[in-house]
Amino acid sequence: QKEVEQDPGPLSVPEGAIVSLNCTYSNSAFQYFMWYRQYSRKGPELLMYTYSSGNKEDGRFTAQVDKSSKYISLFIRDSQPSDSATYLCAMRGLSGGSNYKLTFGKGTLLTVNP
Amino acid sequence: GAVVSQHPSRVICKSGTSVKIECRSLDFQATTMFWYRQFPKQSLMLMATSNEGSKATYEQGVEKDKFLINHASLTLSTLTVTSAHPEDSSFYICSARGSPGQANTGELFFGEGSRLTVL
């Protein structure tokens, strides 16, 4: 079993739809959770960064963490064509030093159709 | 957010040659930089962690003599792919973390990536 599992999609939705992206993980040492957006041939861009279980909202984006189930989600409301990208979940442990290295999911390719 | 610049964005080279990729933190000092490799439709795979002024720590299976990493200053890390072969063709991405004390200490800033094609 991989440490982080993420459905690679592709996921295609109409403009305005609510998008739900998910990752599961097996390593209980992971404490920090991030969502990155990566446009084609570009580096990842940080969207959301969470530590606690629960929800964190930023504009149209909501990150949800359930540590008991080892399950994280990213919701995108009122999706736009400009949201079309690959979304990567990432996570790391609590300690510093080399534990700042992230473990990434495979990424989900999202297309929002006008 | 902080800016990480990566250069070149694209490079094509002949098999057997060496290629150097630079990663610079433009508006902050990066004590730690990470080098990733990404194949098409695959996730980012960490290659090595580089700390300023010390040797890089390589992940299992990554040849340190092939992928030379130098982090000579707090704003620059370089990855040199030595004696490149076609199987080294990939998208290489660096990321940088600032010094402790910055907000969001878990936050990494990524470069734009460098696409290497070895003929």
Chai-1 contact restraints between the chains, C-beta under 6 A:
chainA,res_idxA,chainB,res_idxB,connection_type,confidence,min_distance_angstrom,max_distance_angstrom,comment,restraint_id
A,Y32,B,G106,contact,1.0,0.0,6.0,A-B,restraint_1
A,K42,B,E112,contact,1.0,0.0,6.0,A-B,restraint_2
A,G43,B,I93,contact,1.0,0.0,6.0,A-B,restraint_3
A,G43,B,F110,contact,1.0,0.0,6.0,A-B,restraint_4
A,G43,B,G111,contact,1.0,0.0,6.0,A-B,restraint_5
A,G43,B,E112,contact,1.0,0.0,6.0,A-B,restraint_6
A,G43,B,G113,contact,1.0,0.0,6.0,A-B,restraint_7
A,P44,B,F110,contact,1.0,0.0,6.0,A-B,restraint_8
A,Y49,B,N104,contact,1.0,0.0,6.0,A-B,restraint_9
A,Y49,B,E107,contact,1.0,0.0,6.0,A-B,restraint_10
A,S98,B,T49,contact,1.0,0.0,6.0,A-B,restraint_11
A,Y100,B,R97,contact,1.0,0.0,6.0,A-B,restraint_12
A,K101,B,F34,contact,1.0,0.0,6.0,A-B,restraint_13
A,K101,B,L46,contact,1.0,0.0,6.0,A-B,restraint_14
A,K101,B,T49,contact,1.0,0.0,6.0,A-B,restraint_15
A,F104,B,S43,contact,1.0,0.0,6.0,A-B,restraint_16
A,F104,B,L44,contact,1.0,0.0,6.0,A-B,restraint_17
A,K106,B,S43,contact,1.0,0.0,6.0,A-B,restraint_18
A,G107,B,S43,contact,1.0,0.0,6.0,A-B,restraint_19
